Amino acid sequence: MGTDLFERRVVISGVGQSVIGRQVDRSGLALTIDAILAAVEDAGRGLAMFPGGGVANLPGYANGNLYEVQDALGITTTWRQGIVEGMSLPFYGPAQAVATGQARHAVIWRTVKEGSASRNAGGRPAYGSTKPAAEGPLAWLLPVGMLSPVCQVAPYAARYMHDYGVTREQLAWIPVTQRAHAALNPDAVYTSPLTVGDYLAARMISSPICLYDCDVPADGATAIVVSAAETGPDLRAPVRIEAMAGVVEGRPSWEQWEDMGRVGYGAAAAMWARTDLRPGDVDVAQLYDGFTIEAVWWLEAMGFCGTGEAGAFVDGGTRIALGGELPLNTWGGQLSGGRLHAAFGHTAEAVRQLRGEAGHRQVAGAEVAAVTNVGGFEAGAALLTRW
């Protein structure tokens, strides 16, 4: 594979996070500034926000406004972007800007206050619940109460498990193993031991998805800095972007998706087409896990196992544990580490693993990390490699 791909002209040069917790008594802007300052000493010449104002009015979405952040940091920019949540990985747009010379360094961030929003609302925020009329996509979702993502994903999970004979006892090993990883992460929301028995006894949220299949609403901010690869020698510990892709497959509709048992295959295929590396070269996988089933789909879409084989692959937890064939979500993932959203937490952990800075959860000799985002008709996938 040639070196003329635009992502090869970019590196991830910094990551930073604010304090992370179930509820944090600080504003979204304050958390954002903390994360950005932690990610970069000099904010460089670019500024980006993910996502943009399109979702800022939803409960728990607490990004600092672009103007507020720029003013608070006292910087001038040559490029900026405010985007709504979408198919690609968070660093996709900034990487394009850097690769095309519009910026030399760019910082992108994601701030959530979903833990506090859940507390204030008496439960998990009901996305779209403030909409007065059923129109657009909501016309198909509101009448049947299908507002929460768990209600949208549950039919997919049920279909997948039916088609391939995957059991809850097998799927349990993903949250159980990731909880063990979270115990080694001082910033994780939940660190107490979790057993398969605990998982099976947990209350059902939307069958077959139970409490421990759901990511954990949290408060916190994550910032990522991308820089021109030519600046690499002057950076403390850059990480290369080997390949990445974002794809919308089929109809852009959760309730009209053509194949409910196969998710992420288009993005994964597009990514693998941009590199000579293969699934067997990946040392650690940070796969999107808004729900357990999404990590299952990504294991298959990325080629770590065959379609319908993920249940057997994760059974017993050995293969996906630290020291296993494919350590999965080594920071605890969103199921235990906290819902930091849109692969921001996954990317931060991938960078730390490749730098050898993951502490007691470090995967020895990690040189290639896979990162994925979302888990439906819209999806993004990337390979990051050691500098």
C-alpha positions in Angstrom: 0.0 0.0 0.0 1.4 3.4 -1.0 2.1 6.2 1.4 0.1 8.8 -0.6 -3.1 8.2 1.5 -4.1 11.5 3.2 -4.2 9.9 6.7 -0.5 9.0 6.4 0.3 12.7 6.4 -1.3 13.0 9.9 -0.5 11.8 13.4 -2.4 11.9 16.6 -0.1 14.0 18.8 -2.0 14.3 22.0 -4.9 13.1 24.1 -6.3 14.5 27.3 -9.2 14.0 29.6 -10.9 15.9 32.4 -12.0 14.3 35.6 -14.6 11.5 34.7 -17.3 10.4 37.0 -20.9 9.3 37.3 -21.8 12.9 38.2 -19.3 15.7 38.2 -20.2 19.1 39.6 -18.6 21.2 36.9 -19.9 22.8 33.8 -19.5 21.2 30.3 -17.3 24.2 29.3 -15.0 23.7 32.3 -14.6 20.0 31.6 -13.9 20.8 27.9 -11.2 23.3 28.8 -9.6 20.9 31.2 -9.5 18.2 28.5 -8.1 20.5 25.9 -5.4 21.9 28.1 -4.4 18.4 29.1 -4.2 17.3 25.5 -2.0 20.1 24.2 0.3 22.8 25.6 -0.2 24.9 22.5 -3.6 24.6 20.8 -1.9 25.1 17.4 -3.6 26.7 14.4 -6.7 24.6 14.2 -9.9 24.1 16.2 -12.7 21.6 15.8 -15.7 20.5 17.7 -17.5 17.2 17.6 -20.4 17.0 17.4 -21.8 20.5 16.6 -24.9 22.4 17.6 -27.1 19.9 15.8 -27.3 17.7 19.0 -26.3 20.3 21.6 -29.9 20.6 22.8 -30.2 17.0 23.8 -29.9 16.0 27.5 -26.3 15.2 28.5 -24.7 16.6 25.4 -22.5 19.3 27.0 -19.9 20.5 24.5 -18.5 23.9 25.1 -19.6 26.2 22.3 -16.9 26.7 19.6 -16.9 30.5 20.3 -16.7 29.9 24.1 -13.8 27.5 23.8 -11.8 29.7 21.4 -12.3 32.7 23.6 -11.4 30.8 26.8 -8.2 29.6 25.3 -7.3 32.9 23.7 -6.3 31.5 20.3 -6.8 32.4 16.7 -7.6 29.7 14.2 -7.2 29.2 10.5 -9.7 26.3 10.3 -12.7 25.2 12.3 -15.4 22.7 12.0 -18.6 22.0 13.9 -20.2 18.7 12.9 -23.1 16.7 14.0 -22.6 13.1 15.1 -22.0 10.9 12.1 -20.4 7.9 10.6 -16.8 8.7 10.8 -14.3 8.6 13.7 -13.9 11.9 15.6 -10.5 12.7 14.1 -11.6 12.1 10.5 -12.4 15.7 9.6 -9.4 17.3 11.5 -7.1 14.8 9.8 -8.3 15.9 6.4 -7.8 19.5 7.3 -4.2 18.9 8.5 -3.4 16.7 5.5 -4.6 19.4 3.1 -2.6 22.1 4.8 -5.6 24.0 6.2 -4.2 23.5 9.7 -0.9 22.3 11.1 -2.4 21.2 14.5 -6.1 20.7 15.3 -7.8 19.8 18.5 -11.2 18.0 18.6 -13.2 17.3 21.7 -16.3 15.6 23.1 -17.9 16.5 26.4 -20.7 14.7 28.0 -22.8 15.3 31.1 -25.1 12.3 30.7 -24.6 11.2 34.2 -25.9 14.4 35.6 -28.7 14.5 33.0 -29.8 11.1 34.1 -29.8 12.1 37.7 -31.8 15.3 36.9 -34.3 13.5 34.7 -34.7 10.5 37.1 -33.2 8.1 34.6 -31.4 7.9 31.3 -32.2 10.9 29.1 -34.9 10.1 26.6 -33.4 11.3 23.4 -36.0 13.3 21.3 -38.6 13.2 24.1 -39.0 17.0 24.0 -40.1 16.8 20.3 -43.7 18.1 20.2 -44.6 16.3 17.0 -43.7 13.1 15.2 -42.0 14.1 12.0 -39.0 12.9 9.9 -37.4 9.8 11.4 -39.3 10.3 14.6 -42.5 9.6 12.8 -41.5 6.0 12.8 -40.1 5.9 16.3 -42.3 8.1 18.6 -45.6 6.1 18.0 -44.0 2.9 19.4 -42.0 4.6 22.1 -38.7 3.7 20.3 -36.8 6.8 21.5 -33.9 5.4 23.4 -31.0 3.8 21.5 -31.5 0.6 23.5 -35.0 0.2 22.0 -33.5 0.7 18.5 -30.7 -1.7 18.9 -32.6 -4.5 20.8 -34.4 -5.8 17.7 -31.0 -6.1 15.9 -29.6 -8.0 18.8 -32.6 -10.4 19.0 -32.3 -11.1 15.2 -28.6 -11.7 15.4 -28.9 -14.1 18.3 -31.7 -15.9 16.6 -29.9 -16.3 13.3 -26.6 -17.5 14.7 -27.6 -19.2 18.0 -25.5 -16.9 20.1 -26.5 -17.0 23.8 -26.6 -14.4 26.6 -24.2 -16.6 28.5 -21.6 -16.1 25.8 -22.2 -12.4 25.4 -21.9 -11.9 29.1 -18.1 -12.4 28.8 -17.7 -9.0 27.1 -19.0 -6.8 30.0 -17.5 -9.2 32.5 -14.0 -9.0 30.9 -14.2 -5.3 30.3 -15.1 -4.7 34.0 -11.9 -6.6 34.9 -10.1 -4.2 32.6 -11.8 -1.2 34.2 -10.5 -2.3 37.6 -7.1 -1.4 36.3 -8.2 2.0 35.1 -8.3 4.7 37.8 -10.6 6.9 35.7 -13.2 4.2 35.1 -16.8 4.7 36.4 -17.3 1.1 37.6 -14.5 -1.0 38.8 -16.1 -3.6 41.2 -16.0 -7.2 40.0 -18.8 -8.4 37.7 -19.6 -12.1 37.1 -21.6 -13.9 34.5 -24.1 -14.7 37.2 -24.5 -11.0 38.0 -25.0 -10.3 34.3 -27.7 -13.0 33.9 -29.5 -11.8 37.0 -29.6 -8.1 35.9 -32.9 -6.5 35.0 -33.8 -6.5 31.4 -33.9 -3.1 29.7 -35.1 -4.0 26.3 -34.9 -7.7 25.6 -32.4 -9.2 25.0 -30.4 -6.2 26.2 -30.0 -6.1 30.0 -28.5 -3.5 32.3 -24.9 -4.6 31.9 -25.2 -4.6 28.1 -25.7 -0.8 28.3 -22.9 1.8 28.4 -22.7 3.9 31.5 -23.9 7.6 31.4 -21.0 9.7 32.8 -19.7 13.3 33.0 -16.4 14.0 31.4 -14.5 15.4 28.4 -11.9 14.0 26.1 -9.7 16.0 23.6 -7.6 14.7 20.8 -4.9 16.6 19.0 -3.9 15.8 15.4 -0.8 17.2 13.8 1.0 17.2 10.5 3.2 14.1 10.3 6.2 16.2 9.4 6.1 17.7 13.0 6.4 14.2 14.4 10.1 14.4 15.4 9.3 17.5 17.5 6.3 15.8 19.3 6.5 13.9 22.6 4.9 10.7 21.5 2.9 10.8 18.2 0.9 7.9 16.9 0.4 7.2 13.2 -2.9 6.9 11.5 -2.4 3.9 9.2 -5.8 3.8 7.7 -9.3 4.9 8.3 -12.7 4.9 6.6 -16.3 6.0 7.3 -19.3 4.5 5.5 -23.0 4.8 5.5 -24.4 1.5 4.3 -27.8 0.9 2.8 -30.8 3.0 3.9 -29.8 5.6 6.6 -32.5 4.3 8.9 -32.4 2.2 12.0 -35.9 0.8 11.6 -35.5 0.1 7.8 -32.1 -1.6 7.9 -31.8 -4.3 5.4 -29.6 -6.8 7.3 -30.1 -6.7 11.0 -27.3 -9.3 11.6 -24.4 -7.6 9.9 -23.2 -4.2 10.9 -20.0 -2.3 10.1 -18.9 -4.4 7.2 -18.7 -1.6 4.7 -16.6 0.6 6.9 -14.2 -2.2 7.8 -13.8 -3.3 4.2 -13.1 0.3 3.1 -10.5 0.6 5.9 -8.7 -2.7 5.1 -8.5 -1.7 1.5 -6.3 1.2 2.5 -3.6 -0.8 4.3 -1.4 -3.9 3.9 -2.0 -4.8 7.5 -4.5 -7.6 8.2 -6.7 -8.5 11.2 -4.0 -10.8 12.6 -1.6 -7.8 12.9 -3.8 -6.1 15.4 -2.5 -6.2 19.0 -5.3 -4.4 20.8 -8.9 -3.6 19.8 -10.9 -0.6 21.1 -14.3 -1.4 19.5 -17.4 0.7 20.0 -19.6 -0.7 22.7 -22.6 1.5 23.2 -24.1 -1.9 23.8 -22.5 -5.3 24.1 -23.9 -6.4 20.8 -22.1 -3.6 19.0 -18.8 -4.9 20.1 -19.9 -8.3 18.8 -20.7 -6.9 15.4 -17.4 -5.1 15.2 -15.4 -8.3 16.0 -17.0 -9.9 13.0 -17.0 -6.9 10.7 -13.3 -6.3 11.3 -12.5 -9.9 10.5 -11.3 -11.0 13.9 -13.7 -13.9 13.6 -16.3 -15.0 11.1 -19.9 -13.8 10.8 -21.9 -15.4 13.6 -18.8 -16.6 15.3 -18.3 -13.8 17.9 -20.3 -15.7 20.6 -17.8 -18.6 20.5 -14.9 -16.1 20.2 -15.7 -14.3 23.4 -16.9 -17.3 25.3 -14.9 -17.7 28.5 -13.3 -14.3 28.1 -9.8 -15.7 27.5 -9.3 -14.4 23.9 -10.4 -10.8 24.7 -8.7 -10.5 28.1 -5.3 -8.8 28.8 -2.7 -11.4 27.6 -5.3 -12.9 25.2 -5.4 -13.2 21.5 -7.2 -9.8 21.1 -7.4 -7.7 24.2 -10.7 -5.8 23.9 -11.5 -2.4 25.3 -8.7 -2.4 27.7 -9.9 0.8 29.6 -13.2 -0.9 30.4 -15.0 0.4 27.4 -18.2 2.4 27.6 -19.8 -0.5 29.5 -17.6 0.1 32.6 -15.2 3.0 31.8 -18.1 5.4 31.0 -19.9 6.6 27.9 -17.4 9.2 26.6 -19.1 8.9 23.3 -18.2 8.5 19.6 -15.0 6.6 20.1 -13.3 9.4 22.0 -12.5 7.1 25.0 -11.6 4.3 22.7 -9.1 6.5 20.7 -7.5 7.9 23.9 -6.9 4.3 25.1 -5.5 3.2 21.8 -3.0 6.0 21.9 -1.9 5.2 25.4 -1.6 1.5 24.5 0.6 2.3 21.5 2.8 4.6 23.6 3.1 2.1 26.4 1.4 4.4 28.8 -1.6 2.3 29.9 -0.1 1.3 33.3 -1.3 -2.0 34.7 -3.6 -2.7 31.8 -0.8 -2.3 29.2 -0.7 -4.8 26.4 3.0 -5.8 26.1 4.5 -4.7 22.8 1.4 -3.2 21.3 2.2 -1.8 17.9 -1.2 -1.9 16.0 -4.5 -0.8 17.5 -8.0 -0.9 15.9 -10.6 1.7 16.8 -14.2 1.7 15.6 -17.1 4.1 16.1 -20.9 3.6 16.1 -22.6 0.4 15.2 -25.4 0.8 12.8 -25.9 1.9 9.2 -23.3 4.6 10.0 -19.8 3.4 11.0 -16.2 4.4 11.1 -13.0 2.2 11.5 -9.3 3.0 11.8 -5.9 1.4 12.5 -3.4 3.3 14.6 0.2 2.3 14.8 3.2 3.1 16.9 5.4 5.9 15.6 
